[in-house]
Amino acid sequence: MESCIKLHDLYMLVGDLKRLKRTGWVLCGVGDGYPESVADHMYRMGFMAMTLPLKDFEDSAGLEGDRVVKLCLVHDVAEAIVGDLIVGRDGVTKKNKHQLESDAIEKMKTDLDPHTAKMFQDLWLEYENQTSSEAELAKDLDKYDMILQAHDYEIRDKCPGKLQQFFDSTEGSFKYTCVKNLVQVLYDKRKKWIESSEAVQS
């Protein structure tokens, strides 16, 4: 029963991610007052990881899809304690952010049994330090989900091209063909949408 009490507390804490709005979208004022939460982001990343046709591409055929799903579910979980910090904003350095999040993971894992706690921390460190191909793919999905969400906001808020900065920040940074292809589809669809929107406005 004691272990269930600890898990209850951890699940309540992780539930805060449902209400934690992603800082980048808040700063941009997008989403009609209801910007994406951290949990929203992690959920779609996990769904992407589960459904990607990894075996169809030579550079991802040997990757463990289930592991990528786990990495997606864990990669931002420390934000339940520290919030969605952006490096370079309000004096937050990369080193400082890493330490704050590492301390949060240490605190969270105390509510887990030793085996699960080690797995939980190892997965977080694997993503944070990008020490595996699966972690690199999860990072690709992190960036792809961000620009997919950016385009979604451009459509919803009827503001063609407003969020170009997010596309610029990730351009050329994707590693895996399965994600690169999705990014190209997004680029093509976004270009057509922007052109059609501009034509209507002119």
Rosetta constraint file for C-alpha pairs under 8 A:
AtomPair CA 1 CA 5 HARMONIC 6.36 0.50
AtomPair CA 2 CA 6 HARMONIC 6.45 0.50
AtomPair CA 3 CA 7 HARMONIC 6.22 0.50
AtomPair CA 3 CA 111 HARMONIC 7.42 0.50
AtomPair CA 3 CA 112 HARMONIC 7.57 0.50
AtomPair CA 3 CA 113 HARMONIC 7.81 0.50
AtomPair CA 4 CA 8 HARMONIC 6.02 0.50
AtomPair CA 5 CA 9 HARMONIC 6.39 0.50
AtomPair CA 6 CA 10 HARMONIC 6.28 0.50
AtomPair CA 6 CA 111 HARMONIC 4.94 0.50
AtomPair CA 6 CA 112 HARMONIC 7.37 0.50
AtomPair CA 7 CA 11 HARMONIC 5.98 0.50
AtomPair CA 7 CA 111 HARMONIC 5.97 0.50
AtomPair CA 7 CA 112 HARMONIC 6.93 0.50
AtomPair CA 8 CA 12 HARMONIC 6.16 0.50
AtomPair CA 9 CA 13 HARMONIC 6.24 0.50
AtomPair CA 9 CA 111 HARMONIC 7.79 0.50
AtomPair CA 10 CA 14 HARMONIC 6.15 0.50
AtomPair CA 10 CA 108 HARMONIC 6.81 0.50
AtomPair CA 10 CA 111 HARMONIC 6.44 0.50
AtomPair CA 11 CA 15 HARMONIC 6.02 0.50
AtomPair CA 12 CA 16 HARMONIC 6.94 0.50
AtomPair CA 13 CA 17 HARMONIC 7.90 0.50
AtomPair CA 13 CA 80 HARMONIC 6.43 0.50
AtomPair CA 13 CA 81 HARMONIC 7.85 0.50
AtomPair CA 14 CA 18 HARMONIC 7.99 0.50
AtomPair CA 14 CA 77 HARMONIC 7.00 0.50
AtomPair CA 14 CA 80 HARMONIC 5.76 0.50
AtomPair CA 15 CA 19 HARMONIC 7.65 0.50
AtomPair CA 15 CA 80 HARMONIC 7.86 0.50
AtomPair CA 16 CA 20 HARMONIC 6.26 0.50
AtomPair CA 16 CA 80 HARMONIC 5.80 0.50
AtomPair CA 17 CA 21 HARMONIC 7.91 0.50
AtomPair CA 17 CA 37 HARMONIC 6.64 0.50
AtomPair CA 17 CA 38 HARMONIC 5.41 0.50
AtomPair CA 17 CA 39 HARMONIC 5.04 0.50
AtomPair CA 17 CA 77 HARMONIC 7.65 0.50
AtomPair CA 17 CA 79 HARMONIC 7.28 0.50
AtomPair CA 17 CA 80 HARMONIC 5.47 0.50
AtomPair CA 18 CA 37 HARMONIC 5.73 0.50
AtomPair CA 18 CA 38 HARMONIC 6.51 0.50
AtomPair CA 18 CA 39 HARMONIC 4.95 0.50
AtomPair CA 18 CA 40 HARMONIC 6.97 0.50
AtomPair CA 19 CA 37 HARMONIC 6.02 0.50
AtomPair CA 19 CA 38 HARMONIC 7.79 0.50
AtomPair CA 19 CA 39 HARMONIC 7.93 0.50
AtomPair CA 20 CA 37 HARMONIC 5.23 0.50
AtomPair CA 20 CA 38 HARMONIC 5.90 0.50
AtomPair CA 20 CA 39 HARMONIC 7.76 0.50
AtomPair CA 20 CA 80 HARMONIC 7.64 0.50
AtomPair CA 20 CA 83 HARMONIC 7.28 0.50
AtomPair CA 20 CA 84 HARMONIC 7.72 0.50
AtomPair CA 21 CA 25 HARMONIC 7.74 0.50
AtomPair CA 21 CA 26 HARMONIC 7.00 0.50
AtomPair CA 21 CA 35 HARMONIC 6.09 0.50
AtomPair CA 21 CA 36 HARMONIC 5.73 0.50
AtomPair CA 21 CA 37 HARMONIC 4.10 0.50
AtomPair CA 21 CA 38 HARMONIC 6.08 0.50
AtomPair CA 21 CA 84 HARMONIC 7.89 0.50
AtomPair CA 22 CA 26 HARMONIC 6.51 0.50
AtomPair CA 22 CA 35 HARMONIC 7.05 0.50
AtomPair CA 22 CA 36 HARMONIC 6.05 0.50
AtomPair CA 22 CA 37 HARMONIC 5.39 0.50
AtomPair CA 22 CA 38 HARMONIC 5.66 0.50
AtomPair CA 22 CA 84 HARMONIC 6.22 0.50
AtomPair CA 23 CA 27 HARMONIC 6.13 0.50
AtomPair CA 23 CA 84 HARMONIC 5.95 0.50
AtomPair CA 23 CA 85 HARMONIC 7.35 0.50
AtomPair CA 23 CA 86 HARMONIC 7.58 0.50
AtomPair CA 24 CA 28 HARMONIC 6.35 0.50
AtomPair CA 25 CA 29 HARMONIC 6.12 0.50
AtomPair CA 25 CA 30 HARMONIC 5.78 0.50
AtomPair CA 25 CA 31 HARMONIC 7.48 0.50
AtomPair CA 25 CA 35 HARMONIC 6.01 0.50
AtomPair CA 25 CA 36 HARMONIC 7.26 0.50
AtomPair CA 26 CA 30 HARMONIC 6.68 0.50
AtomPair CA 26 CA 35 HARMONIC 6.42 0.50
AtomPair CA 29 CA 33 HARMONIC 7.31 0.50
AtomPair CA 30 CA 34 HARMONIC 7.84 0.50
AtomPair CA 30 CA 35 HARMONIC 6.35 0.50
AtomPair CA 30 CA 153 HARMONIC 6.31 0.50
AtomPair CA 30 CA 157 HARMONIC 7.05 0.50
AtomPair CA 31 CA 35 HARMONIC 4.59 0.50
AtomPair CA 31 CA 36 HARMONIC 7.33 0.50
AtomPair CA 31 CA 153 HARMONIC 5.80 0.50
AtomPair CA 31 CA 156 HARMONIC 7.27 0.50
AtomPair CA 31 CA 157 HARMONIC 6.91 0.50
AtomPair CA 32 CA 156 HARMONIC 7.97 0.50
AtomPair CA 32 CA 157 HARMONIC 6.86 0.50
AtomPair CA 36 CA 40 HARMONIC 6.08 0.50
AtomPair CA 36 CA 41 HARMONIC 7.03 0.50
AtomPair CA 37 CA 41 HARMONIC 6.50 0.50
AtomPair CA 38 CA 42 HARMONIC 6.28 0.50
AtomPair CA 38 CA 76 HARMONIC 7.38 0.50
AtomPair CA 38 CA 84 HARMONIC 7.93 0.50
AtomPair CA 39 CA 43 HARMONIC 5.98 0.50
AtomPair CA 40 CA 44 HARMONIC 6.44 0.50
AtomPair CA 41 CA 45 HARMONIC 6.27 0.50
AtomPair CA 41 CA 145 HARMONIC 7.20 0.50
AtomPair CA 42 CA 46 HARMONIC 6.13 0.50
AtomPair CA 42 CA 72 HARMONIC 6.04 0.50
AtomPair CA 42 CA 73 HARMONIC 5.67 0.50
AtomPair CA 42 CA 76 HARMONIC 7.39 0.50
AtomPair CA 43 CA 47 HARMONIC 6.26 0.50
AtomPair CA 43 CA 72 HARMONIC 7.98 0.50
AtomPair CA 43 CA 73 HARMONIC 7.07 0.50
AtomPair CA 44 CA 48 HARMONIC 6.06 0.50
AtomPair CA 44 CA 145 HARMONIC 7.46 0.50
AtomPair CA 45 CA 49 HARMONIC 6.19 0.50
AtomPair CA 45 CA 69 HARMONIC 7.69 0.50
AtomPair CA 45 CA 72 HARMONIC 5.86 0.50
AtomPair CA 45 CA 73 HARMONIC 7.77 0.50
AtomPair CA 45 CA 138 HARMONIC 7.82 0.50
AtomPair CA 45 CA 141 HARMONIC 6.11 0.50
AtomPair CA 45 CA 142 HARMONIC 6.61 0.50
AtomPair CA 45 CA 145 HARMONIC 6.64 0.50
AtomPair CA 46 CA 50 HARMONIC 6.21 0.50
AtomPair CA 46 CA 68 HARMONIC 7.77 0.50
AtomPair CA 46 CA 69 HARMONIC 4.86 0.50
AtomPair CA 46 CA 70 HARMONIC 7.44 0.50
AtomPair CA 46 CA 72 HARMONIC 5.33 0.50
AtomPair CA 46 CA 73 HARMONIC 6.16 0.50
AtomPair CA 47 CA 51 HARMONIC 6.30 0.50
AtomPair CA 47 CA 69 HARMONIC 7.52 0.50
AtomPair CA 48 CA 52 HARMONIC 5.93 0.50
AtomPair CA 48 CA 141 HARMONIC 7.46 0.50
AtomPair CA 49 CA 65 HARMONIC 6.44 0.50
AtomPair CA 49 CA 66 HARMONIC 7.80 0.50
AtomPair CA 49 CA 68 HARMONIC 5.97 0.50
AtomPair CA 49 CA 69 HARMONIC 5.23 0.50
AtomPair CA 49 CA 72 HARMONIC 7.64 0.50
AtomPair CA 49 CA 138 HARMONIC 7.53 0.50
AtomPair CA 49 CA 141 HARMONIC 7.66 0.50
AtomPair CA 50 CA 65 HARMONIC 6.43 0.50
AtomPair CA 50 CA 66 HARMONIC 6.97 0.50
AtomPair CA 50 CA 68 HARMONIC 7.96 0.50
AtomPair CA 50 CA 69 HARMONIC 6.11 0.50
AtomPair CA 52 CA 178 HARMONIC 7.16 0.50
AtomPair CA 53 CA 57 HARMONIC 7.67 0.50
AtomPair CA 53 CA 178 HARMONIC 7.18 0.50
AtomPair CA 54 CA 60 HARMONIC 5.16 0.50
AtomPair CA 54 CA 61 HARMONIC 5.22 0.50
AtomPair CA 54 CA 62 HARMONIC 7.91 0.50
AtomPair CA 54 CA 63 HARMONIC 7.21 0.50
AtomPair CA 54 CA 65 HARMONIC 7.46 0.50
AtomPair CA 54 CA 178 HARMONIC 6.80 0.50
AtomPair CA 55 CA 60 HARMONIC 6.38 0.50
AtomPair CA 55 CA 61 HARMONIC 3.95 0.50
AtomPair CA 55 CA 62 HARMONIC 7.19 0.50
AtomPair CA 56 CA 60 HARMONIC 7.88 0.50
AtomPair CA 56 CA 61 HARMONIC 6.57 0.50
AtomPair CA 57 CA 61 HARMONIC 5.70 0.50
AtomPair CA 57 CA 177 HARMONIC 6.78 0.50
AtomPair CA 57 CA 178 HARMONIC 6.73 0.50
AtomPair CA 59 CA 176 HARMONIC 6.55 0.50
AtomPair CA 59 CA 177 HARMONIC 7.01 0.50
AtomPair CA 60 CA 176 HARMONIC 6.86 0.50
AtomPair CA 60 CA 177 HARMONIC 7.79 0.50
AtomPair CA 60 CA 178 HARMONIC 7.69 0.50
AtomPair CA 63 CA 133 HARMONIC 7.07 0.50
AtomPair CA 63 CA 134 HARMONIC 6.22 0.50
AtomPair CA 64 CA 68 HARMONIC 6.55 0.50
AtomPair CA 64 CA 134 HARMONIC 6.84 0.50
AtomPair CA 65 CA 69 HARMONIC 6.41 0.50
AtomPair CA 65 CA 134 HARMONIC 7.78 0.50
AtomPair CA 66 CA 70 HARMONIC 6.44 0.50
AtomPair CA 67 CA 71 HARMONIC 6.21 0.50
AtomPair CA 67 CA 134 HARMONIC 6.82 0.50
AtomPair CA 68 CA 72 HARMONIC 6.20 0.50
AtomPair CA 68 CA 134 HARMONIC 5.37 0.50
AtomPair CA 68 CA 135 HARMONIC 6.77 0.50
AtomPair CA 68 CA 137 HARMONIC 7.21 0.50
AtomPair CA 68 CA 138 HARMONIC 5.89 0.50
AtomPair CA 69 CA 73 HARMONIC 6.34 0.50
AtomPair CA 69 CA 138 HARMONIC 7.94 0.50
AtomPair CA 70 CA 74 HARMONIC 6.25 0.50
AtomPair CA 70 CA 123 HARMONIC 7.49 0.50
AtomPair CA 71 CA 75 HARMONIC 5.73 0.50
AtomPair CA 71 CA 123 HARMONIC 5.96 0.50
AtomPair CA 71 CA 124 HARMONIC 6.94 0.50
AtomPair CA 71 CA 127 HARMONIC 6.44 0.50
AtomPair CA 71 CA 134 HARMONIC 7.91 0.50
AtomPair CA 71 CA 135 HARMONIC 6.74 0.50
AtomPair CA 71 CA 138 HARMONIC 6.58 0.50
AtomPair CA 72 CA 76 HARMONIC 7.95 0.50
AtomPair CA 72 CA 138 HARMONIC 5.98 0.50
AtomPair CA 72 CA 142 HARMONIC 7.92 0.50
AtomPair CA 73 CA 77 HARMONIC 7.36 0.50
AtomPair CA 74 CA 120 HARMONIC 7.44 0.50
AtomPair CA 74 CA 123 HARMONIC 6.97 0.50
AtomPair CA 74 CA 124 HARMONIC 5.93 0.50
AtomPair CA 75 CA 123 HARMONIC 7.89 0.50
AtomPair CA 75 CA 124 HARMONIC 5.67 0.50
AtomPair CA 75 CA 127 HARMONIC 6.25 0.50
AtomPair CA 75 CA 128 HARMONIC 7.26 0.50
AtomPair CA 78 CA 82 HARMONIC 6.44 0.50
AtomPair CA 78 CA 83 HARMONIC 7.74 0.50
AtomPair CA 78 CA 101 HARMONIC 5.29 0.50
AtomPair CA 78 CA 102 HARMONIC 7.60 0.50
AtomPair CA 78 CA 104 HARMONIC 5.50 0.50
AtomPair CA 78 CA 105 HARMONIC 5.84 0.50
AtomPair CA 79 CA 83 HARMONIC 4.33 0.50
AtomPair CA 79 CA 84 HARMONIC 5.54 0.50
AtomPair CA 79 CA 85 HARMONIC 7.90 0.50
AtomPair CA 79 CA 101 HARMONIC 7.12 0.50
AtomPair CA 81 CA 104 HARMONIC 6.17 0.50
AtomPair CA 82 CA 100 HARMONIC 6.77 0.50
AtomPair CA 82 CA 101 HARMONIC 6.59 0.50
AtomPair CA 82 CA 104 HARMONIC 7.10 0.50
AtomPair CA 85 CA 89 HARMONIC 7.85 0.50
AtomPair CA 85 CA 92 HARMONIC 7.36 0.50
AtomPair CA 85 CA 97 HARMONIC 7.06 0.50
AtomPair CA 86 CA 92 HARMONIC 6.83 0.50
AtomPair CA 87 CA 91 HARMONIC 7.74 0.50
AtomPair CA 87 CA 92 HARMONIC 5.10 0.50
AtomPair CA 87 CA 93 HARMONIC 5.25 0.50
AtomPair CA 87 CA 94 HARMONIC 5.67 0.50
AtomPair CA 87 CA 97 HARMONIC 7.16 0.50
AtomPair CA 88 CA 92 HARMONIC 5.41 0.50
AtomPair CA 88 CA 93 HARMONIC 5.94 0.50
AtomPair CA 88 CA 94 HARMONIC 7.96 0.50
AtomPair CA 92 CA 96 HARMONIC 6.25 0.50
AtomPair CA 92 CA 97 HARMONIC 6.38 0.50
AtomPair CA 93 CA 97 HARMONIC 6.05 0.50
AtomPair CA 94 CA 98 HARMONIC 6.14 0.50
AtomPair CA 95 CA 99 HARMONIC 6.26 0.50
AtomPair CA 96 CA 100 HARMONIC 6.23 0.50
AtomPair CA 97 CA 101 HARMONIC 6.16 0.50
AtomPair CA 98 CA 102 HARMONIC 5.92 0.50
AtomPair CA 99 CA 103 HARMONIC 6.10 0.50
AtomPair CA 100 CA 104 HARMONIC 6.31 0.50
AtomPair CA 101 CA 105 HARMONIC 6.27 0.50
AtomPair CA 102 CA 106 HARMONIC 6.31 0.50
AtomPair CA 103 CA 107 HARMONIC 6.31 0.50
AtomPair CA 104 CA 108 HARMONIC 6.16 0.50
AtomPair CA 105 CA 109 HARMONIC 6.05 0.50
AtomPair CA 105 CA 121 HARMONIC 6.61 0.50
AtomPair CA 106 CA 110 HARMONIC 6.87 0.50
AtomPair CA 106 CA 121 HARMONIC 7.64 0.50
AtomPair CA 107 CA 111 HARMONIC 7.96 0.50
AtomPair CA 108 CA 112 HARMONIC 7.76 0.50
AtomPair CA 109 CA 117 HARMONIC 4.93 0.50
AtomPair CA 109 CA 118 HARMONIC 7.89 0.50
AtomPair CA 109 CA 120 HARMONIC 7.18 0.50
AtomPair CA 109 CA 121 HARMONIC 7.24 0.50
AtomPair CA 110 CA 117 HARMONIC 7.18 0.50
AtomPair CA 111 CA 117 HARMONIC 7.98 0.50
AtomPair CA 112 CA 116 HARMONIC 6.01 0.50
AtomPair CA 112 CA 117 HARMONIC 5.21 0.50
AtomPair CA 113 CA 117 HARMONIC 5.86 0.50
AtomPair CA 114 CA 118 HARMONIC 6.17 0.50
AtomPair CA 115 CA 119 HARMONIC 6.41 0.50
AtomPair CA 116 CA 120 HARMONIC 5.96 0.50
AtomPair CA 117 CA 121 HARMONIC 6.17 0.50
AtomPair CA 118 CA 122 HARMONIC 5.87 0.50
AtomPair CA 119 CA 123 HARMONIC 6.04 0.50
AtomPair CA 120 CA 124 HARMONIC 6.39 0.50
AtomPair CA 121 CA 125 HARMONIC 6.15 0.50
AtomPair CA 122 CA 126 HARMONIC 5.94 0.50
AtomPair CA 123 CA 127 HARMONIC 6.32 0.50
AtomPair CA 124 CA 128 HARMONIC 6.01 0.50
AtomPair CA 125 CA 129 HARMONIC 5.79 0.50
AtomPair CA 125 CA 130 HARMONIC 7.92 0.50
AtomPair CA 126 CA 130 HARMONIC 5.60 0.50
AtomPair CA 126 CA 131 HARMONIC 5.32 0.50
AtomPair CA 126 CA 132 HARMONIC 6.72 0.50
AtomPair CA 126 CA 135 HARMONIC 6.35 0.50
AtomPair CA 127 CA 131 HARMONIC 6.96 0.50
AtomPair CA 127 CA 132 HARMONIC 7.86 0.50
AtomPair CA 127 CA 135 HARMONIC 4.84 0.50
AtomPair CA 127 CA 136 HARMONIC 7.52 0.50
AtomPair CA 127 CA 138 HARMONIC 7.58 0.50
AtomPair CA 127 CA 139 HARMONIC 7.62 0.50
AtomPair CA 130 CA 135 HARMONIC 5.35 0.50
AtomPair CA 130 CA 136 HARMONIC 5.90 0.50
AtomPair CA 131 CA 135 HARMONIC 6.65 0.50
AtomPair CA 131 CA 136 HARMONIC 7.84 0.50
AtomPair CA 132 CA 136 HARMONIC 6.43 0.50
AtomPair CA 133 CA 137 HARMONIC 6.27 0.50
AtomPair CA 134 CA 138 HARMONIC 6.19 0.50
AtomPair CA 135 CA 139 HARMONIC 6.19 0.50
AtomPair CA 136 CA 140 HARMONIC 6.30 0.50
AtomPair CA 136 CA 175 HARMONIC 7.63 0.50
AtomPair CA 137 CA 141 HARMONIC 6.32 0.50
AtomPair CA 137 CA 175 HARMONIC 7.41 0.50
AtomPair CA 137 CA 176 HARMONIC 6.66 0.50
AtomPair CA 138 CA 142 HARMONIC 6.16 0.50
AtomPair CA 139 CA 143 HARMONIC 6.39 0.50
AtomPair CA 140 CA 144 HARMONIC 6.07 0.50
AtomPair CA 140 CA 174 HARMONIC 5.61 0.50
AtomPair CA 140 CA 175 HARMONIC 6.83 0.50
AtomPair CA 140 CA 176 HARMONIC 7.39 0.50
AtomPair CA 140 CA 179 HARMONIC 6.80 0.50
AtomPair CA 141 CA 145 HARMONIC 5.82 0.50
AtomPair CA 141 CA 179 HARMONIC 7.09 0.50
AtomPair CA 142 CA 146 HARMONIC 6.38 0.50
AtomPair CA 143 CA 147 HARMONIC 6.53 0.50
AtomPair CA 143 CA 170 HARMONIC 6.69 0.50
AtomPair CA 144 CA 148 HARMONIC 6.05 0.50
AtomPair CA 144 CA 179 HARMONIC 7.38 0.50
AtomPair CA 144 CA 183 HARMONIC 6.65 0.50
AtomPair CA 145 CA 149 HARMONIC 6.01 0.50
AtomPair CA 146 CA 150 HARMONIC 6.16 0.50
AtomPair CA 146 CA 166 HARMONIC 7.51 0.50
AtomPair CA 147 CA 151 HARMONIC 6.23 0.50
AtomPair CA 147 CA 166 HARMONIC 6.11 0.50
AtomPair CA 147 CA 167 HARMONIC 6.02 0.50
AtomPair CA 148 CA 152 HARMONIC 6.29 0.50
AtomPair CA 148 CA 186 HARMONIC 7.09 0.50
AtomPair CA 149 CA 153 HARMONIC 6.24 0.50
AtomPair CA 150 CA 154 HARMONIC 6.30 0.50
AtomPair CA 150 CA 163 HARMONIC 6.09 0.50
AtomPair CA 150 CA 166 HARMONIC 7.14 0.50
AtomPair CA 151 CA 155 HARMONIC 6.28 0.50
AtomPair CA 151 CA 163 HARMONIC 7.47 0.50
AtomPair CA 151 CA 190 HARMONIC 6.93 0.50
AtomPair CA 152 CA 156 HARMONIC 6.14 0.50
AtomPair CA 153 CA 157 HARMONIC 5.70 0.50
AtomPair CA 153 CA 158 HARMONIC 7.90 0.50
AtomPair CA 154 CA 158 HARMONIC 5.59 0.50
AtomPair CA 154 CA 159 HARMONIC 4.88 0.50
AtomPair CA 154 CA 160 HARMONIC 5.57 0.50
AtomPair CA 154 CA 161 HARMONIC 6.90 0.50
AtomPair CA 154 CA 162 HARMONIC 6.60 0.50
AtomPair CA 154 CA 163 HARMONIC 6.97 0.50
AtomPair CA 155 CA 159 HARMONIC 6.65 0.50
AtomPair CA 155 CA 160 HARMONIC 7.09 0.50
AtomPair CA 160 CA 193 HARMONIC 7.83 0.50
AtomPair CA 160 CA 194 HARMONIC 5.34 0.50
AtomPair CA 160 CA 197 HARMONIC 7.00 0.50
AtomPair CA 160 CA 198 HARMONIC 7.90 0.50
AtomPair CA 161 CA 194 HARMONIC 6.84 0.50
AtomPair CA 163 CA 167 HARMONIC 7.40 0.50
AtomPair CA 164 CA 168 HARMONIC 6.18 0.50
AtomPair CA 165 CA 169 HARMONIC 6.08 0.50
AtomPair CA 166 CA 170 HARMONIC 6.62 0.50
AtomPair CA 167 CA 171 HARMONIC 5.99 0.50
AtomPair CA 170 CA 174 HARMONIC 7.49 0.50
AtomPair CA 174 CA 179 HARMONIC 7.11 0.50
AtomPair CA 174 CA 180 HARMONIC 6.12 0.50
AtomPair CA 175 CA 179 HARMONIC 7.71 0.50
AtomPair CA 175 CA 180 HARMONIC 7.19 0.50
AtomPair CA 176 CA 180 HARMONIC 6.06 0.50
AtomPair CA 177 CA 181 HARMONIC 5.97 0.50
AtomPair CA 178 CA 182 HARMONIC 6.73 0.50
AtomPair CA 179 CA 183 HARMONIC 6.16 0.50
AtomPair CA 180 CA 184 HARMONIC 6.22 0.50
AtomPair CA 181 CA 185 HARMONIC 6.34 0.50
AtomPair CA 182 CA 186 HARMONIC 6.25 0.50
AtomPair CA 183 CA 187 HARMONIC 6.16 0.50
AtomPair CA 184 CA 188 HARMONIC 6.12 0.50
AtomPair CA 185 CA 189 HARMONIC 6.12 0.50
AtomPair CA 186 CA 190 HARMONIC 5.89 0.50
AtomPair CA 187 CA 191 HARMONIC 6.02 0.50
AtomPair CA 188 CA 192 HARMONIC 6.35 0.50
AtomPair CA 189 CA 193 HARMONIC 6.16 0.50
AtomPair CA 190 CA 194 HARMONIC 6.06 0.50
AtomPair CA 191 CA 195 HARMONIC 6.16 0.50
AtomPair CA 192 CA 196 HARMONIC 6.10 0.50
AtomPair CA 193 CA 197 HARMONIC 6.02 0.50
AtomPair CA 194 CA 198 HARMONIC 6.11 0.50
AtomPair CA 195 CA 199 HARMONIC 6.16 0.50
AtomPair CA 196 CA 200 HARMONIC 6.32 0.50
AtomPair CA 197 CA 201 HARMONIC 6.35 0.50
AtomPair CA 198 CA 202 HARMONIC 6.15 0.50
